[in-house]
Amino acid sequence: MNTATPHVPAHPAADHAIRKALATGAPPARAGAPSTVLAFGWRGMLKIKHVPEQLIDVTLTPVLLVFLFTYMFGGAIAGSTGDYLQFLLPGMLVMSVLFSTVYSGVALNTDVTNGVVDRFRSLPIPRSSPLVGAVLGDSVRYLVGASVIVGLGLALGYRPEAGLPGVLAAVALVVAFAFGLSWLFAAVGLLMRTPRAVSAAGNMALFPLVFLSNVFVAPETLPGWLEAFVDVSPISHLTASTRALMDGTFPGLELGVSLGTAALLTAVFAPLTTYLYGRK
């Protein structure tokens, strides 16, 4: 015996009511670049909220390094831990923020390997929005790291001659440089196969550049051949600019080189990263 429910055609009036309820008006406009960039930037900040341990590289690690170099080596290098802290802290600000830029490549590689990028590519949004938003969101991490270093330095006795304006100018310069450098590591994140490989490659590239600079010691105390390398290093120019801004003097050439390097990194690696992202 057939017990299937017979098909009853919908009443014209009911069918009209359903169509009217579903078609409530014109479809919403397609999301523009500014709104989608801000949305992905907010996503990056929410990742900090849900995975706070990712801030270890911009909080705990720099704190340990400041204590280590100030109180273990400060007396031997500068004759006084207080004098060495005045020299060291701007360099540690540069070091802590620049090392945190590697996370931009790690996070992007994680999204690629987990298939998140495929979902983004299916959305009706500008293709570069996830990239720009992620890099802007990472800038919050740079500000957190800079705040930790400056706060620790003030607690230990560091006194910037330029006061708050000089500190804010120095932090803005370092964050701008980190923004450009993060595009480089974002490109690395799209070329490497695993997040661990991105982290290893980034740290391997930054360690010699940071330690072979004027972050820890004055260049004139180094051998001649090493001093020549340190004098032309972009990390040395950035550190010298940061020290000058916090000391209340105008960096001049160093500031121009630092800003030019940041602009060059962005101009070269932002389009390259977008191209690589589109090929994934």
N, C-alpha and C positions, 0 to 999 in steps of 0.2 A: 504493500500500500504506500502510495506516495504521500508523504507528510510535509513536503516543502511548502514554505509560505508563498502564496502566489504574489507576483509582482503587481503592485498597485501604483499606477502613475500618479505623480504628485499633482495636486490641484494647481492650476495656473496661478492663483493668488498666492498660495504658499511658496511656489517656486519663485515668484517675483520678489517676495519678502526675503527669501534666502539670498538671492542675488544682490538685493539692495544692501543687506547687512554685510555681505562680504566685500562689496565694492563701495567702501566708505568715502572714496575720493581719489584724487590723483596719488600715484605712488610717491613715497618720499624721495627727495633729491639724493643723488649719489654723494657719499661723503667726500669732502674735499681733502686736500693734502694737509692743511693746518690741523683740522680736527683729528684726522687719523694719526698724524705724528704725535699729537698730544696724548691720544689714547694709548699708543704703544709706549710712549714715555711713562705714562702712568702705570702701564703693565710692568715696566722695569722696576718702578718703585715698590709696587706690590710684591714683586719677587723678593725684595729686601725684607719686607714685612714677614713673608711666609718662610723665608730661608735666611734668617739673620746671621747664620754662621758664615755666610759669604763675606761678611764685613771683617772677618778676622785679619785678612791681609791689609786692611787699611786702619785697623785699630790696635789689635794686640801686638802684631809683629813690629810696627814702627815704634811702639812704646818700649818694647824690649830692646830694640836697637838703640834708641836714645839713651836709655839707662846704661847699656853696655859700653857704647863709645864714650859717653860723658864721664862715667865714673871709673872705667877700666883703663881708658887710653887718654882721657883728657889731660891729666896731670903730666903724662909723658910727652904729649904732643905740644901742648900750649903752656905747660907749667902751672896751670890752674884749671880746675873743672869749670869754674864760673866763666873764665875767659873762653874756654873751648866751647861751652854751651852757646855763647853769643855767636861764635863762628859756625857751629855745627847745625843749629836748629833750622835756618833757611835751607840748608842742603838736605836735611832729613825731610823737610816739607816736600821738596822736589822729588826725592827718592820714593817716599811712600805713595805719592799720588801717581807717579809714572809707573810704578810696578802694578798698581791696581788697574791700569789700562789693559793689561793682558786679559782680564776677565771679560772684556767686550768680545774678544775672539772665542773664548771658552763658552760663553753663553750662546753665541750665535751658532757655534758648532754643535752644541747640545740641542738647539732647536732643529737643526738640520738632521741630525742623526735620529731624533725622536719623531720626525715627521711633522713637527709643528709648522715648519716653513711651507710644506705642501698645503696645509690648511689656509695659511695666509695668502698663498698664491691664488687660491680659489675665491677669495673675497673680492668684491668690486671696489677696490681701493687702489690708489697709486702704488706702483710696485716698490718704490723706494721708501714708503712710509714706515714699514717695520724696521728698516735699517736706521733711518734717521731718528725715529722714536727711541730705539734701543740705545743708541749712542747718547742722546740727550738724557735719557733716564740714568745712564751710568754716570753722568756728570754729578748727580746727587751723591754717589759714592765718593767722588773726588772731594766734594765739599765736606762730607763727613770725615774723611781721612785728614783733610787739611785742618779742620776744627779740632780734631783730637791732638794733632801734633802741636798746634799753636797753644791749645789749652794746657797741654803737658809742659811745654816750654815755660809758659808763664808761671805755672805752679813750681817749677824747679828753679826759677830765678831769671829767666830770659826776659830782657826788657828791650823792645824795639824802639829805636830812637825816633822813628817816624810816627809812632803811636798807632791808633786804630786805622787811619787812612792808609798808612804805609802797609799795614798787614793786609787790609782788604785789596789793595792794588797788587800785592805780591800773590795772594791767593787767586785773584782773577787771572793773572798772567799764567800761573801754573796750570789752572783748570783749562785755559784756552789752549795751551800747549798739549795737555793731556787729551783734549778733544780731537786734535789733529792726529795724535799718535794712536788713539783708539781706532781710527779708520784703518791704519796699517794692520793692527792686530785683528780687526774684523775681516780683512782680506785673508789673513793667515788662517782664521777660523773657517773660512770657506774652502781653503785649499787642503787643510789637514783632514785626516780621517777620523780622529777621535779627540775629545776634549783634553785628554791627558797629553796628547802630542802637541796641541796648541799651547798648553801651559808650559810644557818643557821647552818648546821653541822660543816662546816669549821671554821666559826667564833667562834662557841661555843668551839671547840677544841683548837683554838689558843689563845683566850683571857686569860684563866688561865695560860697557859704556858708562855706567853709573860709578863703578869703583875706579875706573881710569878717568877721573874728572876731579874737579875742585870741591866735591861734596865734603870730603873728610879732611883734606889737607890743602894748604896753599900751593899752587903750581911751582913757585920758585924754590920750594924745598925738594923738588924731584930732580932726577937726572935729566940732562939736557934733552935727550931724545924723547923721553917720556913727557917732559914739560911741553915740547913742541906739539905733541899729540893732544895733550890736555887743553892747550890754549885754543885749538880749533874745534874741539868737541862741542856739539850743540847743547849737550847737557851742562857743560861748563858755562856756556853763555847764559843758559837759563838760570843756573844757580847764582852766577854773579849778578844777574838782573834782580833776582829775588832778594839777595842780600842788600843790594843797593836800595831797593824800594823800602825794605824794612828798616834800613839805617837812615833813610831820609835824604839820599842822594839820587841824582838822575842817572840811570844806567847808560844812556846814550847808545853806543854801538851795540852793546850786549842786548839791549831791549829790542833794537831793530832786527838783530839776527834771530832772536827768540820768536818774535812775532812773524818774521818771514818764514822761519822753519815750520811754525804751526800752520801758516797759510799754505805753504808748499805741500805739506803732508795731507792736508784736507783736499787740496786741488787735485792731487795725483791719486790718492787712495780712495776718496769718496766715489768718484766715477768708476774706478776699477772694482771696488766692492759691489757697487750696484750692478755692474756687468756680470760679475761672477755669480751674484745672487740670482740674476735672471736666467742663468744657464743651469742652475741646480734643478 
